[in-house]
Amino acid sequence: MQDYSYKPQGVCSRNITFSIEDGKLHNISFTGGCPGNLLAISKLLEGAEAKKAAALLKGNDCGGRGTSCADQLAIAVEEALKEAVEQEAEKAEAEGSEESADSEEAVDSEEAVDSEEAVDFEEAVDSVAV
C-alpha cells in the first residue's frame, strides 16, 4: 500500500492524505474543511477504484472557487496514479538494464569458454600429432 499526502489549493482543507493499493483508495483523510461532508466523501470512497473516483470528483466546484476539496482529492489521486506509473516504468527499465547486463555477462562467459575449449582442442591436436 502506497501512502500519499497532498496540499490542496484554493479550498478550506489544508491537507489530504490517502493510500492506494491495487488501484483502490483507502484511508482518505482531510485536515480542515467541512468535517461532515469530507468524512462522508472519505467513507463513500473507501475501497473505490482510484481512477473512477478521480473522474467522478474532478471539476466539482465549491461556492464559485473553481475547485473544491473533492476536486482537489481528484487532482491528488491523478498525480498519485501518474507517479505510480512513472515508478513502475523506471523499475521495469532498471530490471531490463540488469537483465541486459546479465545476458552480456553470459555471452562474455560463453565466449571465454569457447576460446578455452579452442585452445584445449589445439593442444590436444598438437599432442596427438607429435
Backbone as a chain_set.jsonl record, in Angstrom:
{"seq": "MQDYSYKPQGVCSRNITFSIEDGKLHNISFTGGCPGNLLAISKLLEGAEAKKAAALLKGNDCGGRGTSCADQLAIAVEEALKEAVEQEAEKAEAEGSEESADSEEAVDSEEAVDSEEAVDFEEAVDSVAV", "coords": {"N": [[0.856, -1.176, 0.0], [0.613, 2.142, -0.904], [1.235, 5.289, 0.488], [-0.006, 8.638, 0.39], [0.287, 12.222, 0.462], [-1.183, 15.387, 0.171], [-1.168, 18.826, -0.548], [-3.805, 20.824, -0.743], [-5.096, 23.376, -2.994], [-6.677, 26.54, -2.893], [-8.911, 25.907, -1.313], [-10.715, 25.167, 1.765], [-9.707, 23.003, 3.178], [-6.602, 21.878, 4.473], [-4.835, 19.816, 4.115], [-4.608, 16.646, 2.489], [-4.725, 13.226, 2.892], [-4.139, 9.896, 1.773], [-4.307, 6.437, 0.75], [-3.228, 4.12, -1.744], [-3.889, 0.981, -2.974], [-3.488, -1.726, -5.035], [-4.799, -0.261, -7.025], [-6.961, 0.825, -5.728], [-8.639, 3.121, -3.514], [-7.868, 4.044, -0.145], [-8.12, 4.85, 3.367], [-8.691, 7.674, 3.319], [-8.291, 11.012, 4.262], [-9.025, 14.242, 5.415], [-7.623, 17.313, 6.436], [-8.909, 19.977, 8.059], [-11.457, 22.021, 6.464], [-14.901, 21.17, 5.583], [-16.124, 19.209, 7.973], [-18.221, 17.197, 8.153], [-19.096, 16.743, 5.462], [-16.652, 16.031, 4.248], [-15.869, 13.788, 5.697], [-17.92, 12.086, 4.949], [-17.376, 11.839, 2.188], [-14.918, 10.531, 2.377], [-15.695, 8.073, 3.558], [-17.474, 7.093, 1.613], [-15.772, 6.671, -0.539], [-13.952, 4.751, 0.282], [-12.131, 1.978, -0.612], [-12.84, 2.277, -3.234], [-12.323, 2.27, -6.814], [-9.52, 3.977, -7.818], [-9.103, 5.504, -10.222], [-11.719, 5.786, -11.232], [-12.945, 7.155, -9.113], [-11.522, 9.573, -9.131], [-12.279, 10.568, -11.638], [-15.009, 10.928, -11.199], [-15.072, 12.926, -9.196], [-13.638, 15.049, -10.201], [-13.57, 18.444, -11.139], [-15.69, 19.312, -9.556], [-17.214, 22.035, -7.959], [-16.901, 24.468, -5.333], [-18.759, 26.867, -4.013], [-18.183, 28.771, -6.077], [-15.435, 28.857, -6.29], [-13.976, 27.618, -8.211], [-12.883, 25.228, -7.746], [-12.872, 22.484, -5.395], [-12.821, 20.673, -2.266], [-13.26, 18.015, -2.922], [-12.628, 18.066, -5.664], [-9.935, 18.729, -5.42], [-9.029, 16.418, -4.173], [-9.42, 14.662, -6.296], [-7.5, 15.656, -8.094], [-5.194, 15.142, -6.592], [-5.267, 12.324, -6.469], [-5.056, 11.686, -9.194], [-2.449, 12.648, -9.67], [-1.025, 10.946, -7.963], [-1.52, 8.453, -9.165], [-0.284, 8.862, -11.628], [2.352, 9.193, -10.769], [2.796, 6.626, -9.732], [2.696, 5.087, -12.079], [4.934, 6.12, -13.43], [6.953, 5.322, -11.642], [6.741, 2.546, -11.866], [7.499, 2.255, -14.543], [10.153, 3.142, -14.427], [11.171, 1.191, -12.735], [10.8, -1.12, -14.289], [12.479, -0.465, -16.405], [14.945, -0.396, -15.103], [15.128, -3.068, -14.297], [15.206, -4.231, -16.808], [17.671, -3.258, -17.697], [19.36, -4.569, -15.907], [18.874, -7.231, -16.656], [19.838, -7.12, -19.246], [22.545, -6.589, -18.759], [23.163, -8.926, -17.367], [22.77, -10.787, -19.428], [24.743, -9.97, -21.201], [27.008, -10.57, -19.677], [26.721, -13.324, -19.605], [27.075, -13.97, -22.325], [29.736, -13.067, -22.666], [30.949, -14.86, -20.92], [30.359, -17.298, -22.181], [31.8, -16.921, -24.543], [34.367, -16.86, -23.498], [34.575, -19.478, -22.517], [34.313, -20.86, -24.948], [36.681, -20.0, -26.249], [38.61, -21.045, -24.535], [38.069, -23.763, -24.832], [38.757, -24.011, -27.51], [41.513, -23.528, -27.413], [42.282, -25.686, -25.783], [41.533, -27.788, -27.483], [43.261, -27.349, -29.653], [45.706, -27.821, -28.358], [45.381, -30.505, -27.751], [45.264, -31.643, -30.328], [47.834, -30.991, -31.233], [49.363, -32.504, -29.436], [48.709, -35.105, -30.142], [49.588, -35.225, -32.732], [52.346, -35.281, -32.459]], "CA": [[0.0, 0.0, 0.0], [1.4, 3.379, -1.01], [0.595, 6.426, 1.147], [0.193, 9.926, -0.267], [-0.133, 13.432, 1.153], [-1.332, 16.433, -0.834], [-1.556, 20.156, -0.05], [-4.781, 21.377, -1.689], [-5.035, 24.799, -3.341], [-7.927, 27.272, -3.079], [-10.03, 25.352, -0.541], [-10.552, 25.27, 3.218], [-8.885, 21.887, 3.643], [-5.17, 22.197, 4.43], [-4.064, 18.633, 3.737], [-5.371, 15.443, 2.145], [-3.902, 12.019, 2.883], [-4.841, 8.702, 1.323], [-3.463, 5.328, 0.32], [-3.7, 3.374, -2.91], [-3.411, -0.394, -3.039], [-4.119, -2.435, -6.156], [-5.648, 0.661, -7.768], [-8.13, 1.211, -4.92], [-8.403, 4.147, -2.487], [-8.052, 3.664, 1.263], [-7.662, 5.764, 4.428], [-8.775, 9.072, 2.887], [-8.468, 11.895, 5.401], [-8.863, 15.67, 5.148], [-7.365, 18.173, 7.581], [-9.614, 21.222, 7.782], [-12.591, 21.899, 5.559], [-16.218, 20.839, 6.152], [-15.911, 17.869, 8.504], [-19.285, 16.239, 7.821], [-19.035, 16.396, 4.037], [-15.399, 15.371, 3.907], [-15.92, 12.458, 6.287], [-18.811, 11.306, 4.085], [-16.618, 11.522, 0.968], [-13.92, 9.521, 2.748], [-16.384, 6.793, 3.746], [-18.03, 6.643, 0.33], [-14.705, 6.296, -1.47], [-13.114, 3.679, 0.823], [-12.127, 0.782, -1.454], [-13.26, 2.595, -4.608], [-11.276, 2.315, -7.825], [-8.948, 5.325, -7.781], [-9.351, 6.214, -11.487], [-13.148, 6.13, -11.316], [-13.22, 8.174, -8.097], [-10.961, 10.837, -9.615], [-13.133, 11.027, -12.743], [-16.284, 11.342, -10.614], [-14.918, 14.124, -8.371], [-12.941, 16.108, -10.936], [-14.373, 19.566, -11.608], [-16.703, 19.764, -8.596], [-16.922, 23.397, -7.512], [-17.422, 24.861, -4.027], [-19.01, 28.295, -3.833], [-17.598, 29.604, -7.115], [-13.973, 28.906, -6.158], [-13.345, 26.958, -9.352], [-12.405, 23.933, -7.257], [-13.467, 22.066, -4.123], [-11.997, 19.647, -1.622], [-13.419, 16.804, -3.733], [-11.841, 18.297, -6.874], [-8.535, 18.656, -5.014], [-8.752, 14.992, -3.976], [-9.29, 14.087, -7.648], [-6.187, 16.076, -8.609], [-4.188, 14.402, -5.819], [-5.314, 10.92, -6.889], [-4.482, 11.627, -10.546], [-0.996, 12.812, -9.524], [-0.503, 9.719, -7.347], [-1.562, 7.4, -10.173], [0.764, 9.179, -12.595], [3.616, 8.896, -10.084], [2.92, 5.17, -9.645], [3.021, 4.605, -13.427], [6.328, 6.501, -13.684], [7.808, 4.469, -10.819], [6.719, 1.217, -12.477], [8.297, 2.329, -15.768], [11.556, 3.212, -14.007], [11.515, -0.121, -12.188], [10.906, -2.033, -15.43], [13.684, -0.081, -17.147], [16.096, -0.84, -14.307], [15.175, -4.527, -14.396], [15.646, -4.515, -18.17], [19.105, -2.986, -17.738], [20.017, -5.653, -15.183], [18.782, -8.422, -17.485], [20.741, -6.901, -20.366], [23.898, -6.758, -18.234], [23.317, -10.353, -17.09], [22.896, -11.512, -20.683], [26.068, -9.635, -21.732], [27.96, -11.358, -18.908], [26.582, -14.706, -20.044], [27.708, -14.049, -23.641], [31.174, -12.975, -22.421], [31.339, -16.103, -20.282], [30.32, -18.328, -23.219], [32.929, -16.675, -25.44], [35.576, -17.271, -22.78], [34.574, -20.942, -22.512], [34.596, -21.269, -26.317], [38.096, -19.778, -26.569], [39.373, -22.013, -23.748], [37.89, -25.058, -25.49], [39.529, -23.971, -28.749], [42.919, -23.679, -27.039], [42.447, -27.066, -25.339], [41.423, -28.625, -28.667], [44.509, -27.194, -30.4], [46.753, -28.517, -27.608], [45.132, -31.945, -27.905], [45.658, -31.989, -31.694], [49.284, -30.894, -31.277], [49.968, -33.601, -28.687], [48.473, -36.341, -30.898], [50.396, -35.138, -33.952], [53.762, -35.472, -32.128]], "C": [[0.898, 1.233, 0.0], [0.602, 4.53, -0.398], [0.965, 7.72, 0.442], [-0.317, 11.049, 0.619], [-0.14, 14.554, 0.132], [-1.779, 17.723, -0.153], [-2.507, 20.783, -1.065], [-4.639, 22.893, -1.865], [-6.448, 25.37, -3.463], [-9.139, 26.743, -2.341], [-9.727, 25.475, 0.949], [-9.673, 24.163, 3.788], [-7.408, 22.228, 3.463], [-4.3, 21.022, 3.998], [-5.014, 17.482, 3.438], [-4.377, 14.287, 2.167], [-4.768, 10.849, 2.438], [-3.819, 7.646, 0.947], [-4.077, 4.724, -0.925], [-3.052, 2.0, -2.861], [-4.202, -1.116, -4.115], [-5.124, -1.559, -6.887], [-6.877, 1.142, -7.014], [-7.726, 2.184, -3.815], [-8.691, 3.612, -1.085], [-7.597, 4.82, 2.151], [-7.66, 7.234, 4.008], [-9.078, 9.935, 4.106], [-8.172, 13.334, 4.984], [-8.55, 16.368, 6.465], [-7.962, 19.526, 7.242], [-10.764, 20.972, 6.817], [-13.875, 21.568, 6.302], [-16.21, 19.401, 6.661], [-16.97, 16.84, 8.101], [-19.2, 15.776, 6.37], [-17.777, 15.611, 3.698], [-15.294, 13.979, 4.517], [-16.799, 11.543, 5.435], [-18.093, 10.904, 2.796], [-15.607, 10.415, 1.26], [-14.548, 8.139, 2.896], [-16.904, 6.233, 2.426], [-16.955, 6.118, -0.621], [-13.789, 5.187, -0.952], [-13.261, 2.423, -0.046], [-12.53, 1.025, -2.895], [-12.062, 2.579, -5.55], [-10.808, 3.762, -7.972], [-9.26, 6.118, -9.051], [-10.805, 6.666, -11.594], [-13.503, 7.233, -10.319], [-12.723, 9.536, -8.568], [-11.832, 11.412, -10.732], [-14.459, 11.573, -12.214], [-16.173, 12.693, -9.902], [-14.344, 15.317, -9.119], [-13.924, 17.174, -11.413], [-15.485, 20.014, -10.678], [-16.269, 21.11, -8.021], [-17.562, 23.664, -6.157], [-17.552, 26.377, -3.991], [-18.331, 29.201, -4.844], [-16.073, 29.724, -7.041], [-13.247, 28.341, -7.384], [-12.764, 25.6, -8.987], [-13.166, 23.605, -5.975], [-12.53, 21.058, -3.483], [-12.08, 18.337, -2.412], [-12.6, 16.91, -5.02], [-10.348, 18.191, -6.558], [-8.126, 17.206, -4.734], [-8.57, 14.317, -5.334], [-7.926, 14.417, -8.244], [-5.082, 15.286, -7.906], [-4.124, 12.941, -6.263], [-4.714, 10.767, -8.288], [-2.957, 11.739, -10.495], [-0.366, 11.542, -8.949], [-0.474, 8.578, -8.368], [-0.476, 7.612, -11.23], [2.134, 8.831, -12.018], [3.853, 7.384, -10.027], [3.293, 4.574, -11.0], [4.479, 4.913, -13.761], [7.288, 5.626, -12.893], [7.875, 3.053, -11.391], [7.575, 1.188, -13.738], [9.785, 2.363, -15.432], [12.032, 1.862, -13.488], [11.702, -1.129, -13.324], [12.165, -1.744, -16.239], [14.93, -0.559, -16.413], [16.242, -2.355, -14.373], [15.636, -4.948, -15.78], [17.139, -4.305, -18.322], [19.881, -4.094, -17.031], [20.008, -6.927, -16.009], [19.738, -8.31, -18.666], [22.182, -7.113, -19.925], [24.165, -8.228, -17.937], [23.525, -11.138, -18.379], [24.235, -11.211, -21.336], [27.148, -10.429, -21.003], [27.921, -12.81, -19.341], [27.252, -14.902, -21.404], [29.22, -14.003, -23.484], [31.695, -14.281, -21.835], [31.361, -17.242, -21.296], [31.485, -18.163, -24.187], [34.231, -17.109, -24.784], [35.683, -18.787, -22.764], [34.923, -21.455, -23.903], [36.075, -21.107, -26.647], [38.977, -20.738, -25.777], [39.285, -23.396, -24.373], [38.717, -25.116, -26.772], [41.003, -24.174, -28.448], [43.177, -25.123, -26.619], [42.418, -28.023, -26.525], [42.715, -28.571, -29.475], [45.658, -27.908, -29.697], [46.614, -30.016, -27.774], [45.565, -32.399, -29.284], [47.173, -31.989, -31.8], [49.929, -32.102, -30.574], [49.786, -34.93, -29.406], [49.377, -36.363, -32.136], [51.848, -35.435, -33.668], [54.108, -36.898, -32.015]], "O": [[1.823, 1.345, 0.805], [-0.569, 4.721, -0.727], [2.086, 7.887, -0.039], [-1.231, 10.86, 1.421], [0.779, 14.669, -0.679], [-2.658, 17.71, 0.709], [-2.073, 21.225, -2.129], [-4.126, 23.589, -0.989], [-7.318, 24.747, -4.072], [-10.272, 27.079, -2.685], [-8.619, 25.842, 1.341], [-8.973, 24.374, 4.778], [-7.008, 22.789, 2.443], [-3.163, 21.21, 3.565], [-6.078, 17.357, 4.045], [-3.32, 14.354, 1.54], [-5.971, 10.816, 2.693], [-2.624, 7.923, 0.839], [-5.287, 4.801, -1.14], [-1.835, 1.871, -2.724], [-5.433, -1.116, -4.105], [-6.173, -2.037, -7.32], [-7.743, 1.797, -7.594], [-6.633, 2.094, -3.254], [-9.625, 2.838, -0.872], [-6.795, 5.658, 1.739], [-6.715, 7.96, 4.316], [-9.988, 9.642, 4.881], [-7.193, 13.604, 4.289], [-9.144, 16.05, 7.495], [-7.574, 20.154, 6.257], [-11.006, 19.837, 6.406], [-13.926, 21.676, 7.528], [-16.282, 18.467, 5.862], [-16.624, 15.714, 7.743], [-19.228, 14.58, 6.084], [-17.831, 14.638, 2.947], [-14.694, 13.085, 3.92], [-16.471, 10.375, 5.222], [-18.192, 9.756, 2.362], [-15.462, 9.475, 0.477], [-13.998, 7.149, 2.414], [-16.783, 5.037, 2.16], [-17.216, 5.217, -1.418], [-12.923, 4.725, -1.695], [-14.355, 1.878, -0.198], [-12.563, 0.092, -3.698], [-10.932, 2.842, -5.139], [-11.612, 4.66, -8.221], [-9.642, 7.285, -8.967], [-11.083, 7.795, -11.998], [-14.271, 8.14, -10.64], [-13.421, 10.539, -8.421], [-12.089, 12.615, -10.761], [-14.971, 12.568, -12.726], [-17.084, 13.516, -9.995], [-14.542, 16.463, -8.716], [-14.96, 16.869, -12.005], [-16.165, 20.998, -10.97], [-15.112, 21.299, -7.647], [-18.64, 23.147, -5.863], [-16.547, 27.086, -3.944], [-17.936, 30.313, -4.491], [-15.492, 30.609, -7.671], [-12.049, 28.563, -7.564], [-12.215, 24.906, -9.842], [-14.013, 24.382, -5.535], [-11.549, 20.639, -4.098], [-11.081, 17.632, -2.554], [-11.948, 15.945, -5.421], [-9.585, 17.627, -7.343], [-6.996, 16.814, -5.027], [-7.669, 13.495, -5.505], [-7.275, 13.553, -8.83], [-4.145, 14.816, -8.551], [-3.035, 12.387, -6.414], [-3.955, 9.832, -8.541], [-2.255, 11.01, -11.195], [0.699, 11.115, -9.395], [0.496, 7.822, -8.423], [0.169, 6.66, -11.669], [2.973, 8.244, -12.702], [4.97, 6.916, -10.247], [4.114, 3.66, -11.068], [5.182, 4.065, -14.311], [8.33, 5.226, -13.413], [8.939, 2.433, -11.399], [8.294, 0.218, -13.981], [10.586, 1.69, -16.08], [13.154, 1.44, -13.766], [12.658, -1.904, -13.315], [12.836, -2.665, -16.704], [15.864, -1.068, -17.032], [17.354, -2.869, -14.493], [16.38, -5.919, -15.915], [17.809, -5.084, -19.001], [20.939, -4.511, -17.502], [21.013, -7.635, -16.066], [20.376, -9.291, -19.046], [22.96, -7.749, -20.636], [25.254, -8.732, -18.215], [24.354, -12.047, -18.428], [24.819, -12.093, -21.966], [28.095, -10.909, -21.626], [28.961, -13.462, -19.437], [27.932, -15.907, -21.611], [29.926, -14.805, -24.095], [32.766, -14.752, -22.217], [32.277, -18.064, -21.281], [32.091, -19.149, -24.605], [35.104, -17.667, -25.449], [36.767, -19.331, -22.976], [35.73, -22.375, -24.041], [36.665, -21.993, -27.265], [39.994, -21.202, -26.294], [40.278, -24.12, -24.444], [39.31, -26.148, -27.085], [41.679, -24.919, -29.158], [44.165, -25.725, -27.039], [43.199, -28.973, -26.569], [43.214, -29.601, -29.93], [46.493, -28.532, -30.352], [47.61, -30.724, -27.921], [46.184, -33.456, -29.405], [47.746, -32.898, -32.4], [50.918, -32.651, -31.058], [50.642, -35.806, -29.286], [49.867, -37.422, -32.53], [52.556, -35.825, -34.597], [55.26, -37.233, -31.741]]}, "num_chains": 1, "name": "protein.A"}
